């Protein structure tokens, strides 16, 4: 079979795809999988490199896409916005950066290194403002006004999974309010 793969590659002038190989030789997909484990392994055993199904996106293309989105949005885009509006997935950016929080810094560093700072100065200002906001949020004390407002159970009232009289309050992340009375408190045996 390795000889057949090499002959097919010589005819095509490149590594054949699995479908091309199967059409030219009438070898079943199952036979390849049983014999080699995968078609990629069969190609490598024949001394060929598999054809990559996707080309690596350059950092320049990613920057132009990300910065264009930031400019249109007026701020640094988050993952949900980027996923909806980008022509690329978030994976190429996450592979180049440790996490999404590092993306603005990496994009700024790339723009400065590639000499794009003048064309994208407004976006770089957004990145700086974004970083200041992130650092301010990190250094803000927990008792600052408005911090507990996001969690409904930190104010007055019962804590989650606490029984008050005959009502049982449970935390439910799917509900918009988060905290609600359980409809059948007698059925809840363990919280």
URBELQUI-V736870 format. One record per backbone hydrogen bond with DSSP energy under -1.0 kcal/mol. CO is the residue of the C=O (numbers start at 0). NH is the residue of the N-H. If there is no record, write none. Layout:
# URBELQUI-V736870
<<CO & NH> <CO & NH>>
This chain:
# URBELQUI-V736870
<<0 & 4> <1 & 5> <2 & 6> <3 & 7> <4 & 8> <5 & 9> <6 & 10> <7 & 11> <8 & 12> <16 & 20> <17 & 21> <18 & 22> <19 & 23> <20 & 24> <21 & 25> <27 & 31> <28 & 32> <29 & 33> <30 & 34> <31 & 35> <32 & 36> <37 & 41> <38 & 42> <39 & 43> <40 & 44> <41 & 45> <42 & 47> <43 & 46> <57 & 61> <58 & 62> <59 & 63> <60 & 64> <61 & 65> <62 & 66> <63 & 67> <64 & 68> <65 & 69> <66 & 70> <67 & 71> <68 & 72> <69 & 73> <77 & 81> <78 & 82> <79 & 83> <80 & 84> <81 & 85> <89 & 93> <90 & 94> <91 & 95> <92 & 96> <98 & 101> <101 & 105> <102 & 106> <103 & 107> <104 & 108> <105 & 109> <106 & 110> <107 & 111> <108 & 112> <109 & 113> <110 & 115> <115 & 119> <119 & 123> <120 & 124> <121 & 125> <122 & 126> <123 & 127> <124 & 128> <125 & 129> <126 & 130> <127 & 131> <128 & 132> <129 & 133> <130 & 134> <131 & 135> <132 & 136> <133 & 137> <134 & 138> <135 & 139> <140 & 143> <143 & 146> <150 & 153> <161 & 168> <163 & 166> <166 & 163> <167 & 181> <168 & 160> <169 & 179> <176 & 178> <177 & 171> <179 & 169> <183 & 186>>
